[in-house]
């Protein structure tokens, strides 16, 4: 008599993992696809899915001020290098190309600091283009739709790799 194959079905819903160091992070509530958000330490990125941490990662930048601060830090460059080891890595920028080109306006910096910033629009654009060309991480200028784009990516990754 032939043996029956053991079939293990993946859970119907995915769980979003948010890095415990993520400030003002997104929270994903339960729905037909998502079981909710689990806050835990992630080695790379700000968001992933439970069980897919080595396959899928999202790094998020809330505004041009955060991006400008990060691009001059070695720590961010190291994060981008770590993301290279993850097959599906994304950098979601919650601002537009227009915001980048109008730096420091709409940056999230108070006006009195905007006038004192030493980072130029040209430098910001140059570093943005460096990241586009030097790394395989997909960079998305999401504007106000960052969380929606992340939700869409979660569903696609779960459909591809969910356990």
CORVENDA-V335100 format. One line per field, one symbol per residue. phi: phi as a letter, one per 20 degrees, with the letter a starting at -180 (. if undefined). A space follows every 50 residues. Layout:
phi = ???
//
This chain:
phi = .ffffeddefgfcedfddffefelffcdefbfedepddebfdfcndbbdg ndfedbbcdccfbffffffffedfgfffffffffedgcdcdedebdffff fegeflenefgfegfdfeeegffgfffgfgffeeceffddeelfdgfffg gffgffffffcgd
//
